[in-house]
Amino acid sequence: MSSDDTVTIRLSEEYDVANAPTITGDVDAAIADGARRVVIDMSSVVFMDSTALGALIEAKKRAEAGGATLELADVPANTERLLRLTALDQVFTITSTSGDEDD
């Protein structure tokens, strides 16, 4: 954890029903360790199904319940399109590596 209590969780390439629950588990662990800001680095993600989207929503809820913020960083174009189509781009803060907000 960095000095400003930010934890970055780097997702791997594919998230579906088999491994989507790891997202919420990783966020829960970060909150338990005292994170106040959780950044989910999505730069390596090539595929997400609806289960993974649900896991992101649940992770955001858990972060907020734990007094932390959750944001998505470096969202690939195909995943960003999915977030826009489902209006989740209005739910999540989406940032770039530099920390500048994209929306």
Secondary structure by P-SEA (a helix, b strand, c coil): ccccbbbbbbbcccccccccaaaaaaaaaaaaacccbbbbbccccccccaaaaaaaaaaaaaaaaacbbbbbccccaaaaaaaaaaccccccccccccccccc
